[in-house]
Amino acid sequence: MTTKTILACTDCGSRNYSVPSNANRQTDRLEVKKFCRYCNAHTVHKQTV
């Protein structure tokens, strides 16, 4: 089963990205370095609850 996961910027807290994820296999939170348009820089984005 694939669900939609929301990624939030660690600096400003805005929720910029949504990615598909497999809920059955994932045990820890996803961390990806992506571009934040509000910070205007590449920052770490973490999975929200």
MOPAC internal coordinates of N, CA, C and O (Angstrom, degrees):
PM7 1SCF
backbone

  N    0.0000 0     0.00 0     0.00 0    0    0    0
  C    1.4441 1     0.00 0     0.00 0    1    0    0
  C    1.5191 1   109.33 1     0.00 0    2    1    0
  O    1.2310 1   120.09 1   -51.95 1    3    2    1
  N    1.3070 1   117.42 1   128.05 1    3    2    1
  C    1.4534 1   122.51 1   179.97 1    5    3    2
  C    1.5242 1   109.36 1  -103.93 1    6    5    3
  O    1.2310 1   120.71 1   -48.58 1    7    6    5
  N    1.3226 1   116.24 1   131.42 1    7    6    5
  C    1.4554 1   121.65 1   178.22 1    9    7    6
  C    1.5183 1   109.52 1  -121.00 1   10    9    7
  O    1.2310 1   120.41 1   -16.39 1   11   10    9
  N    1.3093 1   116.83 1   163.61 1   11   10    9
  C    1.4588 1   121.98 1   178.41 1   13   11   10
  C    1.5198 1   109.08 1   -89.50 1   14   13   11
  O    1.2310 1   120.54 1   -51.37 1   15   14   13
  N    1.3233 1   116.58 1   128.63 1   15   14   13
  C    1.4546 1   122.87 1   179.01 1   17   15   14
  C    1.5226 1   108.65 1  -111.63 1   18   17   15
  O    1.2310 1   120.06 1   -46.70 1   19   18   17
  N    1.3199 1   117.49 1   133.30 1   19   18   17
  C    1.4524 1   123.21 1  -179.60 1   21   19   18
  C    1.5257 1   109.24 1   -97.44 1   22   21   19
  O    1.2310 1   120.62 1   -46.49 1   23   22   21
  N    1.3470 1   116.43 1   133.51 1   23   22   21
  C    1.4605 1   122.30 1   177.79 1   25   23   22
  C    1.5259 1   109.60 1  -107.07 1   26   25   23
  O    1.2310 1   120.34 1   -46.50 1   27   26   25
  N    1.3368 1   116.96 1   133.50 1   27   26   25
  C    1.4604 1   122.58 1  -179.46 1   29   27   26
  C    1.5225 1   109.73 1  -119.13 1   30   29   27
  O    1.2310 1   121.02 1   -37.24 1   31   30   29
  N    1.3248 1   115.66 1   142.76 1   31   30   29
  C    1.4667 1   122.18 1   178.58 1   33   31   30
  C    1.5261 1   108.93 1   -68.78 1   34   33   31
  O    1.2310 1   120.52 1   -42.30 1   35   34   33
  N    1.3330 1   116.61 1   137.70 1   35   34   33
  C    1.4575 1   120.17 1  -179.57 1   37   35   34
  C    1.5237 1   111.83 1   -78.76 1   38   37   35
  O    1.2310 1   119.70 1   157.64 1   39   38   37
  N    1.3337 1   118.18 1   -22.36 1   39   38   37
  C    1.4650 1   120.98 1  -179.22 1   41   39   38
  C    1.5262 1   112.29 1   -81.45 1   42   41   39
  O    1.2310 1   120.34 1   124.20 1   43   42   41
  N    1.3342 1   116.96 1   -55.80 1   43   42   41
  C    1.4686 1   119.86 1  -174.88 1   45   43   42
  C    1.5223 1   113.19 1  -102.24 1   46   45   43
  O    1.2310 1   119.62 1   163.28 1   47   46   45
  N    1.3407 1   118.33 1   -16.72 1   47   46   45
  C    1.4624 1   121.47 1   176.97 1   49   47   46
  C    1.5125 1   115.16 1    86.04 1   50   49   47
  O    1.2310 1   119.47 1  -178.11 1   51   50   49
  N    1.3310 1   118.62 1     1.89 1   51   50   49
  C    1.4624 1   119.99 1  -179.33 1   53   51   50
  C    1.5217 1   110.45 1   -74.84 1   54   53   51
  O    1.2310 1   120.84 1   -34.63 1   55   54   53
  N    1.3117 1   115.99 1   145.37 1   55   54   53
  C    1.4630 1   122.25 1  -179.47 1   57   55   54
  C    1.5217 1   108.31 1   -94.97 1   58   57   55
  O    1.2310 1   120.77 1   -78.24 1   59   58   57
  N    1.3318 1   116.13 1   101.76 1   59   58   57
  C    1.4511 1   121.47 1  -171.05 1   61   59   58
  C    1.5197 1   114.49 1   -99.72 1   62   61   59
  O    1.2310 1   119.40 1   146.37 1   63   62   61
  N    1.3016 1   118.75 1   -33.63 1   63   62   61
  C    1.4560 1   122.19 1  -170.05 1   65   63   62
  C    1.5157 1   112.03 1  -126.20 1   66   65   63
  O    1.2310 1   121.20 1   -28.74 1   67   66   65
  N    1.3330 1   115.30 1   151.26 1   67   66   65
  C    1.4584 1   121.99 1   170.57 1   69   67   66
  C    1.5228 1   107.41 1  -131.13 1   70   69   67
  O    1.2310 1   120.75 1   -47.00 1   71   70   69
  N    1.3238 1   116.17 1   133.00 1   71   70   69
  C    1.4541 1   122.25 1  -178.00 1   73   71   70
  C    1.5188 1   109.27 1  -131.35 1   74   73   71
  O    1.2310 1   119.95 1   -31.69 1   75   74   73
  N    1.3294 1   117.70 1   148.31 1   75   74   73
  C    1.4666 1   118.95 1   175.59 1   77   75   74
  C    1.5252 1   110.23 1   -75.79 1   78   77   75
  O    1.2310 1   120.62 1   -36.09 1   79   78   77
  N    1.3237 1   116.43 1   143.91 1   79   78   77
  C    1.4599 1   120.34 1   178.37 1   81   79   78
  C    1.5125 1   109.53 1  -144.21 1   82   81   79
  O    1.2310 1   121.17 1   -24.44 1   83   82   81
  N    1.3081 1   115.36 1   155.56 1   83   82   81
  C    1.4578 1   121.80 1   177.66 1   85   83   82
  C    1.5194 1   107.90 1   -92.82 1   86   85   83
  O    1.2310 1   120.04 1   -68.19 1   87   86   85
  N    1.3129 1   117.52 1   111.81 1   87   86   85
  C    1.4646 1   122.25 1  -175.29 1   89   87   86
  C    1.5193 1   112.19 1   -68.84 1   90   89   87
  O    1.2310 1   119.38 1   154.39 1   91   90   89
  N    1.3191 1   118.79 1   -25.61 1   91   90   89
  C    1.4596 1   121.29 1  -176.74 1   93   91   90
  C    1.5211 1   112.88 1   -74.95 1   94   93   91
  O    1.2310 1   119.72 1   148.47 1   95   94   93
  N    1.3209 1   118.15 1   -31.53 1   95   94   93
  C    1.4653 1   121.49 1  -174.36 1   97   95   94
  C    1.5188 1   113.78 1   -94.65 1   98   97   95
  O    1.2310 1   119.78 1   159.70 1   99   98   97
  N    1.2912 1   118.03 1   -20.30 1   99   98   97
  C    1.4556 1   120.83 1  -171.76 1  101   99   98
  C    1.5253 1   111.27 1   -83.37 1  102  101   99
  O    1.2310 1   120.74 1   -52.25 1  103  102  101
  N    1.3510 1   116.19 1   127.75 1  103  102  101
  C    1.4531 1   120.50 1  -179.87 1  105  103  102
  C    1.5244 1   112.15 1  -111.97 1  106  105  103
  O    1.2310 1   119.70 1   149.97 1  107  106  105
  N    1.3264 1   118.18 1   -30.03 1  107  106  105
  C    1.4548 1   121.04 1   179.49 1  109  107  106
  C    1.5229 1   109.33 1  -121.45 1  110  109  107
  O    1.2310 1   120.65 1    -9.46 1  111  110  109
  N    1.3165 1   116.36 1   170.54 1  111  110  109
  C    1.4568 1   121.09 1  -176.36 1  113  111  110
  C    1.5181 1   111.46 1   -76.23 1  114  113  111
  O    1.2310 1   121.42 1   -35.66 1  115  114  113
  N    1.3106 1   114.90 1   144.34 1  115  114  113
  C    1.4529 1   122.54 1  -179.49 1  117  115  114
  C    1.5223 1   109.79 1   -78.22 1  118  117  115
  O    1.2310 1   119.88 1   -44.63 1  119  118  117
  N    1.3463 1   117.83 1   135.37 1  119  118  117
  C    1.4606 1   123.60 1   175.56 1  121  119  118
  C    1.5081 1   108.31 1  -128.48 1  122  121  119
  O    1.2310 1   120.60 1   -56.06 1  123  122  121
  N    1.3425 1   116.46 1   123.94 1  123  122  121
  C    1.4605 1   122.23 1  -178.01 1  125  123  122
  C    1.5156 1   108.33 1  -136.29 1  126  125  123
  O    1.2310 1   120.34 1   -39.59 1  127  126  125
  N    1.3309 1   116.96 1   140.41 1  127  126  125
  C    1.4533 1   121.06 1   175.64 1  129  127  126
  C    1.5240 1   108.15 1   -89.89 1  130  129  127
  O    1.2310 1   120.57 1   -66.64 1  131  130  129
  N    1.3454 1   116.51 1   113.36 1  131  130  129
  C    1.4581 1   122.59 1  -176.68 1  133  131  130
  C    1.5224 1   109.85 1  -134.00 1  134  133  131
  O    1.2310 1   120.66 1   -11.48 1  135  134  133
  N    1.3339 1   116.34 1   168.52 1  135  134  133
  C    1.4535 1   121.94 1  -179.97 1  137  135  134
  C    1.5204 1   109.96 1   -82.58 1  138  137  135
  O    1.2310 1   120.54 1   -49.88 1  139  138  137
  N    1.3156 1   116.58 1   130.12 1  139  138  137
  C    1.4646 1   122.69 1   176.00 1  141  139  138
  C    1.5232 1   107.63 1  -105.11 1  142  141  139
  O    1.2310 1   120.53 1   -57.82 1  143  142  141
  N    1.3190 1   116.58 1   122.18 1  143  142  141
  C    1.4711 1   119.72 1  -177.10 1  145  143  142
  C    1.5169 1   111.97 1   -74.99 1  146  145  143
  O    1.2310 1   119.73 1   159.98 1  147  146  145
  N    1.3290 1   118.12 1   -20.02 1  147  146  145
  C    1.4598 1   120.75 1   178.79 1  149  147  146
  C    1.5281 1   111.46 1   -83.14 1  150  149  147
  O    1.2310 1   120.13 1   143.46 1  151  150  149
  N    1.3217 1   117.35 1   -36.54 1  151  150  149
  C    1.4705 1   122.18 1   175.90 1  153  151  150
  C    1.5291 1   111.08 1   -83.36 1  154  153  151
  O    1.2310 1   120.46 1   159.47 1  155  154  153
  N    1.3336 1   116.73 1   -20.53 1  155  154  153
  C    1.4657 1   124.10 1  -177.60 1  157  155  154
  C    1.5339 1   110.63 1    60.16 1  158  157  155
  O    1.2310 1   120.84 1  -138.74 1  159  158  157
  N    1.3386 1   115.99 1    41.26 1  159  158  157
  C    1.4579 1   121.82 1  -179.97 1  161  159  158
  C    1.5197 1   109.42 1  -158.42 1  162  161  159
  O    1.2310 1   121.04 1   -15.58 1  163  162  161
  N    1.3277 1   115.62 1   164.42 1  163  162  161
  C    1.4679 1   120.99 1   174.56 1  165  163  162
  C    1.5276 1   107.39 1   -82.59 1  166  165  163
  O    1.2310 1   120.78 1   -59.17 1  167  166  165
  N    1.3257 1   116.11 1   120.83 1  167  166  165
  C    1.4549 1   122.09 1  -179.08 1  169  167  166
  C    1.5236 1   109.51 1  -131.68 1  170  169  167
  O    1.2310 1   120.45 1   -12.54 1  171  170  169
  N    1.3121 1   116.74 1   167.46 1  171  170  169
  C    1.4609 1   121.81 1   177.82 1  173  171  170
  C    1.5208 1   107.72 1   -79.33 1  174  173  171
  O    1.2310 1   120.94 1   -47.71 1  175  174  173
  N    1.3243 1   115.81 1   132.29 1  175  174  173
  C    1.4591 1   122.86 1   176.15 1  177  175  174
  C    1.5271 1   107.93 1  -113.75 1  178  177  175
  O    1.2310 1   120.47 1   -47.61 1  179  178  177
  N    1.3427 1   116.70 1   132.39 1  179  178  177
  C    1.4568 1   121.51 1  -179.04 1  181  179  178
  C    1.5162 1   110.10 1  -114.57 1  182  181  179
  O    1.2310 1   121.57 1   -25.71 1  183  182  181
  N    1.3108 1   114.60 1   154.29 1  183  182  181
  C    1.4606 1   121.86 1   178.54 1  185  183  182
  C    1.5329 1   109.90 1   -69.02 1  186  185  183
  O    1.2310 1   120.72 1   -45.75 1  187  186  185
  N    1.3333 1   116.23 1   134.25 1  187  186  185
  C    1.4487 1   120.59 1   176.57 1  189  187  186
  C    1.5132 1   110.64 1   -92.35 1  190  189  187
  O    1.2310 1   120.45 1   -13.45 1  191  190  189
  N    1.3080 1   116.74 1   166.55 1  191  190  189
  C    1.4592 1   121.09 1  -178.73 1  193  191  190
  C    1.4967 1   111.16 1   -85.95 1  194  193  191
  O    1.2310 1   120.10 1   180.00 1  195  194  193

